[in-house]
Amino acid sequence: MPDKFAQGWKERFPSPSFILITSVFFVIALFIYLGIFIYQNYSLKEKIREAGAANSNLNAEISKNLNPQFVVANHKAKNIKKILSSRLYWTSLYKIIESHAVNSISYKDFSAGENEEDNNIIEAKLGGEADNFTALAKQLTVFRDSKEIKSADFSEAELNKNGRVVFTINLKFSADALK
């Protein structure tokens, strides 16, 4: 090869020492990257497993040493929401009846309780006096049109000495209306 061409060849390519230094730095960077990768994948995962096992052991030891009274109290505390959601607010019954009462009717007797056959039904018995049968019919219509009252029927009605109608109305409510 002529000298003229050999000089051009050397000028185009870097020197072998530059290639060697670059390769060494590349290999060092590759080892550092692999070291970090191995540390993250194996070492940290192993530490997480060890911490999880220690946590499980501590939970088992705590559960073993708990007083049974505390376990029962904890169980009752968790059920408090269920207990409160199933509680009936009887004052709601009074509010419903009051909001549907006709002015010309006065109530004297009241009793209420859960239906023995179906716990989701509340039965109420109202006794009172009305000015006339028309007022009583109006009251029954108002009760029957109410969305809170499932049924409204009168079991007895008669005129008293004063010319007023004495009656007893039987109402049925859904227990959900009182929750």
C-alpha positions as CSV (number, residue, x, y, z in Angstrom):
1,M,0.0,0.0,0.0
2,P,1.4,3.3,-0.9
3,D,2.3,5.7,1.9
4,K,-0.1,8.2,0.6
5,F,-3.0,5.9,1.1
6,A,-1.8,4.5,4.4
7,Q,-1.7,8.0,5.9
8,G,-5.3,8.6,4.9
9,W,-6.3,5.3,6.5
10,K,-4.9,6.2,9.9
11,E,-6.4,9.7,9.9
12,R,-9.9,8.4,9.3
13,F,-9.9,5.9,12.2
14,P,-9.2,6.7,15.9
15,S,-6.1,5.4,17.5
16,P,-6.2,2.0,19.1
17,S,-5.5,3.5,22.5
18,F,-8.7,5.7,22.2
19,I,-10.7,2.5,21.3
20,L,-9.3,0.7,24.3
21,I,-10.1,3.6,26.7
22,T,-13.6,3.9,25.4
23,S,-14.2,0.1,25.6
24,V,-12.9,0.1,29.2
25,F,-15.3,2.9,30.2
26,F,-18.2,1.1,28.4
27,V,-17.4,-2.1,30.3
28,I,-17.2,-0.3,33.6
29,A,-20.6,1.5,32.9
30,L,-22.1,-1.9,32.0
31,F,-20.9,-3.5,35.3
32,I,-22.3,-0.5,37.3
33,Y,-25.7,-0.9,35.5
34,L,-25.8,-4.7,36.1
35,G,-24.8,-4.2,39.7
36,I,-27.7,-1.7,40.3
37,F,-30.1,-4.0,38.4
38,I,-29.1,-7.1,40.5
39,Y,-29.3,-5.1,43.7
40,Q,-32.8,-3.9,42.9
41,N,-34.2,-7.2,41.7
42,Y,-32.7,-9.5,44.3
43,S,-31.6,-7.6,47.3
44,L,-34.5,-5.3,47.7
45,K,-37.1,-8.0,47.0
46,E,-35.5,-10.2,49.6
47,K,-35.7,-7.4,52.1
48,I,-39.4,-6.9,51.3
49,R,-40.1,-10.6,51.8
50,E,-38.2,-10.6,55.1
51,A,-40.2,-7.6,56.3
52,G,-43.5,-9.2,55.3
53,A,-42.6,-12.4,57.1
54,A,-41.6,-10.4,60.2
55,N,-44.9,-8.5,60.0
56,S,-46.9,-11.7,59.8
57,N,-45.0,-13.1,62.8
58,L,-45.8,-10.0,64.8
59,N,-49.5,-10.1,63.9
60,A,-49.7,-13.7,64.9
61,E,-48.0,-13.0,68.2
62,I,-50.3,-10.0,68.9
63,S,-53.4,-12.1,68.0
64,K,-52.2,-14.9,70.3
65,N,-51.7,-12.6,73.2
66,L,-55.0,-10.6,72.8
67,N,-57.4,-10.9,75.6
68,P,-60.6,-12.7,74.5
69,Q,-62.6,-9.8,75.9
70,F,-60.9,-7.4,73.5
71,V,-61.6,-9.7,70.5
72,V,-65.3,-9.7,71.5
73,A,-65.4,-5.9,71.9
74,N,-63.7,-5.5,68.5
75,H,-66.3,-7.8,66.9
76,K,-69.2,-5.8,68.6
77,A,-67.6,-2.5,67.4
78,K,-67.6,-3.7,63.8
79,N,-71.2,-4.7,64.0
80,I,-72.4,-1.3,65.3
81,K,-73.2,0.0,61.8
82,K,-75.4,-3.0,61.2
83,I,-77.2,-2.5,64.5
84,L,-77.8,1.2,63.9
85,S,-79.1,0.6,60.3
86,S,-81.6,-1.9,61.5
87,R,-82.9,0.3,64.4
88,L,-86.5,1.5,64.1
89,Y,-87.2,5.2,65.0
90,W,-90.7,5.1,66.4
91,T,-90.8,8.9,66.4
92,S,-90.9,8.7,62.6
93,L,-94.2,6.9,62.9
94,Y,-95.7,9.9,64.9
95,K,-94.3,12.4,62.3
96,I,-95.9,10.4,59.4
97,I,-99.3,10.2,61.1
98,E,-99.2,13.9,62.2
99,S,-98.3,15.0,58.6
100,H,-101.3,13.2,57.2
101,A,-103.9,14.1,59.9
102,V,-107.0,15.9,58.9
103,N,-107.9,18.9,61.1
104,S,-111.5,17.8,61.9
105,I,-110.3,14.5,63.5
106,S,-109.0,14.1,67.0
107,Y,-107.0,11.0,68.1
108,K,-107.3,9.5,71.6
109,D,-105.9,6.0,71.4
110,F,-102.7,4.8,69.8
111,S,-100.8,1.5,69.8
112,A,-98.2,0.1,67.5
113,G,-95.9,-2.9,67.1
114,E,-94.2,-5.2,64.7
115,N,-96.3,-7.8,62.8
116,E,-95.8,-11.2,64.4
117,E,-95.7,-12.9,61.0
118,D,-93.6,-10.4,59.1
119,N,-91.0,-8.3,61.0
120,N,-90.8,-5.9,58.0
121,I,-94.4,-4.7,58.7
122,I,-95.3,-2.2,61.5
123,E,-99.0,-2.2,62.5
124,A,-100.6,0.8,64.2
125,K,-104.1,1.2,65.7
126,L,-105.5,4.7,66.0
127,G,-108.7,5.5,67.9
128,G,-110.4,8.8,67.8
129,E,-113.4,11.0,66.9
130,A,-114.4,12.7,63.7
131,D,-117.0,15.4,63.1
132,N,-118.8,13.2,60.6
133,F,-118.4,10.2,58.3
134,T,-117.2,12.4,55.4
135,A,-114.2,13.6,57.5
136,L,-113.4,10.0,58.4
137,A,-113.6,9.0,54.7
138,K,-111.3,11.9,53.9
139,Q,-108.8,10.8,56.5
140,L,-108.8,7.2,55.2
141,T,-108.2,8.6,51.6
142,V,-105.2,10.7,52.8
143,F,-103.7,7.7,54.6
144,R,-104.2,5.4,51.6
145,D,-102.6,7.9,49.2
146,S,-99.5,8.2,51.4
147,K,-96.4,6.5,50.1
148,E,-95.2,5.6,53.7
149,I,-98.5,3.8,54.6
150,K,-99.0,0.4,53.0
151,S,-102.7,0.1,54.0
152,A,-105.3,2.0,56.0
153,D,-108.7,0.5,57.0
154,F,-111.1,1.2,59.7
155,S,-112.2,-1.6,61.9
156,E,-115.1,0.1,63.6
157,A,-117.0,3.4,63.3
158,E,-120.2,4.5,65.1
159,L,-122.0,7.7,66.2
160,N,-121.7,8.6,69.9
161,K,-124.1,10.6,72.1
162,N,-122.6,13.9,70.9
163,G,-123.2,13.2,67.2
164,R,-119.5,12.6,66.5
165,V,-118.1,9.5,64.8
166,V,-116.0,7.3,67.1
167,F,-113.6,5.1,65.0
168,T,-110.6,2.8,65.0
169,I,-108.2,2.9,62.0
170,N,-105.7,0.1,61.4
171,L,-102.5,1.2,59.6
172,K,-99.7,-0.8,58.2
173,F,-96.2,0.6,57.5
174,S,-93.1,-0.8,56.0
175,A,-90.4,-1.0,58.6
176,D,-88.1,0.8,56.2
177,A,-90.2,3.9,56.7
178,L,-89.1,4.1,60.3
179,K,-85.3,3.5,59.8
